[in-house]
């Protein structure tokens, strides 16, 4: 059966106190970057990820830019980043005049490969940017060991990973500075927006100075340094705070969605789901699969067939080193990243995805693989618990 509407890849769930908080902010007259919701949102995020300081910014991308600027990374420096990631990991390095140096992905969990990171270090390397891909944490012990031995900064890109943990510790504060994104498709959203977190109070104050045009907070309109306008508005922070109040609900929904996909697609030949390490709690921001030849269709053919059935999907990112601004004369190969980029596909993963819509996605994929509907799959909803073939998901 072909559905007429499109099941989205992800969309925000707006159902808490967002309208009440935004209305309050408007009535107060504090609609720009001053106002109580900015500080309350910063405090909520800092508390949630066990950070000493949180600095709100206009996007996750400007958060990365701000972190590099505050750390003093500039022209002539190099920053090691994954080539299999969103382009901002490289463009923000360029924004401060430095050079992004690309590393391959770990074949086990698809994040940046610490072994390849160490291969890329030169005398010009100043920092490493681990990216917690789709919400799965990087092996941060390995990254921290490399950084200590080579005296490098760690800018932890947790844009997709709010709520993920590494060996029981929240991501974001596992390096020198971390960033989160609150774009509309993230776990929580403020429309646009982001947060930079750190346990270094001096670094946090430096970032606050640079974020607000480099204006001296004790001497208004005196600018001792060149800064930026990377501020979050009180209206956006009001939405973000209301969203953050629901973060546990959203995480639970995402984890249930991931469990359904793993169970429903387990016997489909040629489909590989992103593995989860035993030391990780995966926020499952997007559910990612690889479509291998045994499936019978290519990734692009599967994407087209699902689109015809009213199911939105997204191909995996292109490797950044193949894009015109980042091509190098050196003919390096990134075999894991190349395979992920060629075969990777993201399935509908929004926290508001209904069980019936997800079952339609699963059965559509099974049908395209020549399999029957999921046999023996029994779903019942009882509060926050769902029973799947006798296993309770909470």
Buried (B, 14 or more C-beta within 10 A) or exposed (E): EEEEEEBBBBBBBEEBBBEEBBEBBEEEEBBEBEBBBBBBBBEBBBEBBEBEBBBBBBBBBBBBBBBBBBBEBEEEBBBBBBBBBBBBBBBBBBBBEBBBBBBBBBEEBBBBBBEBBBEBBEEEBBBBBBBBBBBBBBBBEBBBEBBEEBEBBBBBBBBBBBBBBBBEBBBBBBBBBBBBBBBEBBBBBBBBBBBBBBBBEEBBBBBBBBBBBBBEEEEEEEEEEEBBEBBBBBBBBBBBBBBBBBBEBBBBBBBBBBBBBBBBBEEBEBBBBBEBBEEBBBBBBBBBBBBBEEBBBBBEEBBEBBEEBBBBBBBBBBBBBBEEEBEEEEEBEBEBBBBBBBBBBBBBBBBBBEBEBBBBBBBBBBEBBEBEEBEEBEBEEEEEEBEBEEEEBE
